[in-house]
């Protein structure tokens, strides 16, 4: 039997219902700073109403696979699996490796360890890249969530080489705001490498539920078969195809996010907090008074991400407009 704490999904940011229960007297609107989702979302393109009335066309899925291959740098559309969010891929990818030893470079996104355990692996979280050796399934989040640690291509490929017949999984959910040359998308023809890419975080459209696995064609075929037909909705396919080809919006948004992250760094440092890392979609703050600060922000209607296993950490997402910036500034400086 799988223990309850493994079978149950891990709690994450973004649950405003839970925030309102926890801080029932907080002013509205509640501001969600607990996720790493772009608060400046991609403008939705016009959608044909028929997309909502019929099953998605296989040709539309194939077209998006080709677009994603070009956008991310994968060798071809045959190396791309289009999925209803990366979360749906995690248990399928964990089952690609025969049950054995799994090692996750942490601290990081807790779902990787959970789904590996569900797939029958004996899971350990390690904090040094050298300690990943000897595992049958190795998971690295790059850039890492929540501290933004970024490993170079050579270091990751050195991990993959001795793994066969094991598997290296590199979760690049936040690579859109990192260095493009750090991505391993170009190398997914290797037989023991899977790269995961998120759509909703960078494009600010998490509710669309769209993500990708990049892998060798035989692995990609296994994942498609496991997902089954019509896995991604027609509207999601249309939105993804438009967004991933909008080079001007992508470039402008990267600049906008970088500036917003710098502004957030300045604000939290002015409040006497230590910025411990992050990406331009979120910043990690370290303070011995994290519990008190979480409570003070919550009572002011600002929900940030806390970590039970790292009680001195808080993760801040980006405010989405000037009223949100003012409320965060007031809560940090006048508390």
C-alpha positions in Angstrom: 0.0 0.0 0.0 1.2 3.5 -0.8 1.5 5.7 2.3 -1.1 8.5 2.5 1.6 11.2 2.3 2.9 9.7 -1.0 -0.5 9.1 -2.5 -1.9 12.5 -1.8 -0.8 15.4 -4.1 1.7 17.8 -2.6 0.3 21.2 -1.6 1.5 24.0 -3.8 1.0 27.7 -4.2 -2.0 29.2 -6.1 -4.8 28.0 -3.7 -6.6 31.2 -2.9 -9.4 29.3 -1.3 -7.0 28.0 1.3 -5.5 31.4 1.7 -8.9 33.0 2.4 -9.7 30.3 5.0 -6.3 30.9 6.6 -6.7 34.7 6.6 -10.4 35.1 6.8 -10.3 38.8 7.7 -7.8 39.9 5.0 -8.7 42.7 2.6 -9.9 41.8 -0.8 -9.0 41.4 -3.6 -6.5 38.7 -2.3 -3.2 39.0 -4.2 -1.7 35.7 -5.1 2.1 35.9 -5.0 2.5 32.2 -4.2 3.1 30.9 -7.8 5.8 31.3 -10.4 3.3 32.2 -13.1 3.7 35.2 -15.3 1.2 37.8 -14.0 1.3 39.5 -17.5 -0.4 36.8 -19.6 -0.3 36.3 -23.3 -3.3 37.9 -24.9 -5.6 35.2 -26.1 -6.0 35.0 -29.9 -9.5 34.9 -31.5 -10.7 31.4 -31.2 -13.1 29.7 -33.6 -16.2 28.6 -31.5 -16.1 25.3 -33.4 -12.9 24.4 -31.4 -15.1 24.0 -28.3 -17.7 21.9 -30.1 -15.5 19.1 -31.7 -12.7 16.8 -30.8 -9.2 18.3 -31.5 -7.8 17.4 -34.9 -4.6 15.3 -35.0 -3.2 17.7 -37.5 -3.5 20.5 -35.0 -1.6 18.5 -32.5 1.1 17.7 -35.1 1.3 21.3 -36.0 1.9 22.4 -32.4 4.5 19.7 -32.0 6.4 21.1 -34.9 6.1 24.7 -33.6 7.3 23.6 -30.1 10.3 21.7 -31.6 11.3 24.9 -33.4 10.7 27.1 -30.3 12.6 24.9 -27.8 15.3 23.6 -30.1 14.3 20.0 -30.3 15.5 18.0 -33.4 11.9 17.5 -34.9 8.3 17.2 -34.2 8.8 13.5 -33.7 10.7 14.3 -30.5 7.8 16.4 -29.0 4.9 15.1 -26.9 2.1 17.6 -26.5 0.4 17.1 -23.2 -2.3 18.7 -21.0 0.2 20.2 -18.7 3.6 18.9 -17.5 2.0 17.6 -14.3 0.2 14.9 -16.4 3.5 13.8 -17.8 5.3 13.3 -14.5 4.0 9.9 -13.5 4.3 8.6 -17.1 7.9 9.7 -17.3 8.7 8.1 -13.9 7.4 4.8 -15.2 9.7 4.8 -18.2 12.5 3.6 -16.0 12.1 0.2 -14.4 11.5 0.4 -10.6 14.8 0.9 -8.9 16.6 3.8 -7.3 15.6 7.3 -8.0 17.6 10.4 -7.1 16.2 14.0 -7.2 18.5 17.0 -6.9 16.9 19.1 -4.3 15.5 20.8 -2.5 13.1 21.2 -5.4 9.5 20.7 -6.7 8.2 17.9 -4.5 6.0 16.2 -7.1 9.0 14.6 -8.8 9.8 12.6 -5.7 6.2 11.7 -5.1 5.4 10.4 -8.5 8.7 8.4 -8.6 7.7 6.7 -5.4 4.3 5.9 -6.9 6.1 4.3 -9.8 7.8 2.0 -7.5 11.2 3.6 -7.1 13.1 4.0 -3.9 13.5 7.8 -3.8 16.2 9.9 -2.2 16.7 13.6 -2.5 20.3 14.8 -2.7 21.8 18.3 -2.6 25.0 17.7 -4.6 25.2 16.7 -8.2 27.8 14.1 -7.5 25.4 12.2 -5.3 23.1 11.5 -8.2 25.4 8.8 -9.5 24.2 5.2 -9.3 20.5 5.9 -9.6 18.2 4.4 -12.3 16.1 7.5 -12.5 17.7 10.9 -12.0 15.6 14.1 -11.9 17.0 17.6 -12.1 14.9 20.8 -12.2 16.8 23.3 -14.2 16.5 26.2 -13.4 15.6 24.9 -10.0 12.4 25.8 -8.2 12.6 27.6 -5.7 16.3 28.8 -5.7 16.9 29.3 -9.4 20.0 27.1 -9.4 21.1 26.7 -13.1 23.3 23.8 -14.2 25.2 23.9 -17.5 24.7 21.6 -20.4 28.0 19.7 -19.9 27.3 18.9 -16.3 23.9 17.5 -17.1 25.1 15.5 -20.2 27.8 14.0 -18.0 25.0 12.7 -15.8 23.2 11.1 -18.7 26.1 9.2 -20.3 26.6 6.6 -17.6 22.9 6.2 -16.8 21.9 3.7 -19.6 19.6 1.9 -19.3 18.4 4.4 -16.7 16.8 7.8 -17.4 17.7 11.4 -16.8 14.7 13.7 -16.5 15.4 17.5 -16.8 12.5 19.7 -15.9 12.9 23.0 -17.7 9.7 24.5 -16.6 11.4 27.9 -16.0 13.9 27.8 -18.9 12.0 30.4 -20.9 13.4 33.0 -18.6 16.9 31.5 -18.3 19.7 31.2 -20.7 18.6 29.5 -23.9 22.0 27.8 -24.3 21.4 26.0 -21.0 18.6 23.9 -22.4 19.1 20.3 -23.2 16.3 20.3 -25.9 18.9 19.9 -28.6 20.1 16.6 -27.1 16.9 14.7 -26.7 17.7 12.2 -29.5 19.7 10.4 -26.7 17.9 7.3 -25.6 18.0 8.0 -21.9 17.0 11.7 -21.7 13.6 13.4 -21.3 13.3 17.2 -21.1 10.0 18.7 -19.8 8.8 22.2 -20.9 6.0 24.2 -19.3 3.8 26.5 -21.4 1.5 28.1 -18.7 4.2 29.6 -16.5 6.0 31.8 -19.0 2.9 32.7 -21.0 0.9 33.3 -17.9 -1.9 30.9 -19.0 -1.6 28.0 -16.5 -5.3 27.3 -16.8 -4.9 26.4 -20.5 -3.1 23.2 -19.2 -0.5 22.7 -21.9 3.0 21.3 -21.6 5.6 19.3 -23.5 8.0 16.3 -23.2 11.0 16.3 -25.5 12.5 12.9 -26.0 13.8 10.4 -28.5 11.0 9.3 -30.9 10.6 5.8 -29.4 10.2 7.4 -25.9 7.9 10.1 -27.3 5.7 7.4 -28.9 5.3 5.6 -25.5 4.3 8.8 -23.8 1.7 9.6 -26.5 0.3 6.2 -26.2 0.0 6.6 -22.5 -1.8 9.9 -22.8 -4.3 8.5 -25.3 -6.2 10.4 -28.1 -7.4 13.9 -27.7 -5.3 14.6 -24.7 -5.0 18.3 -25.4 -8.1 20.4 -26.2 -8.5 22.2 -29.5 -8.5 25.7 -27.8 -5.2 24.9 -26.0 -3.6 23.7 -29.3 -4.7 27.0 -31.0 -3.5 29.2 -28.1 -0.1 27.3 -27.9 0.5 27.6 -31.6 -0.1 31.3 -31.6 1.9 32.1 -28.5 5.0 30.0 -29.4 5.3 31.7 -32.7 4.9 35.3 -31.3 8.7 36.1 -31.2 8.1 39.8 -30.5 5.8 39.2 -27.5 8.3 36.6 -26.1 11.3 38.9 -26.4 9.4 41.9 -24.9 8.1 39.7 -22.0 11.5 38.4 -21.1 12.7 42.0 -20.7 9.6 43.0 -18.8 9.9 40.1 -16.3 13.6 40.7 -15.8 12.8 44.4 -14.9 10.0 43.3 -12.6 12.2 40.8 -10.8 14.9 43.4 -10.3 12.2 45.8 -8.8 11.1 43.0 -6.5 14.7 42.4 -5.3 15.1 46.1 -4.5 11.9 46.1 -2.6 12.5 43.1 -0.4 16.2 44.1 0.3 15.0 47.5 1.3 12.7 45.8 3.8 15.8 44.1 5.2 15.3 40.6 3.6 17.9 38.4 2.0 17.3 37.4 -1.6 18.5 33.8 -1.8 17.9 33.2 -5.5 15.1 32.6 -8.0 14.3 33.3 -11.6 12.6 36.4 -13.1 9.3 34.7 -12.5 9.8 34.3 -8.7 12.3 35.3 -6.0 13.3 33.3 -3.0 13.7 35.2 0.3 15.5 33.8 3.3 14.7 35.2 6.8 14.6 33.8 10.3 11.2 35.6 10.7 9.6 33.8 7.7 6.7 32.5 9.7 5.8 35.9 11.1 6.3 37.6 7.7 4.0 35.0 6.0 1.4 35.7 8.6 1.7 39.5 8.3 1.5 39.4 4.5 -1.5 37.1 4.7 -3.4 39.3 7.0 -2.7 42.1 4.5 -4.2 40.0 1.7 -1.0 38.9 0.1 -0.4 35.2 -0.3 3.3 34.0 -0.7 4.7 30.5 -0.8 6.1 29.0 2.4 8.0 25.7 2.8 7.5 23.3 5.6 10.9 21.7 5.1 12.7 25.1 4.9 11.0 27.3 7.5 13.3 30.2 6.8 12.2 30.5 3.2 9.5 32.4 1.4 9.0 32.6 -2.3 7.5 35.7 -3.9 5.9 35.8 -7.3 5.6 39.1 -9.2 2.9 41.6 -8.5 0.8 42.1 -11.7 0.0 45.9 -11.5 0.8 49.1 -9.6 -2.0 48.6 -7.0 -0.5 45.2 -6.2 3.0 46.7 -5.9 1.8 49.4 -3.5 0.0 46.9 -1.3 3.2 44.7 -1.2 5.3 47.7 -0.4 3.0 48.9 2.3 2.9 45.4 3.9 6.7 45.0 3.8 7.6 48.5 5.0 4.8 49.4 7.4 4.3 46.0 9.1 
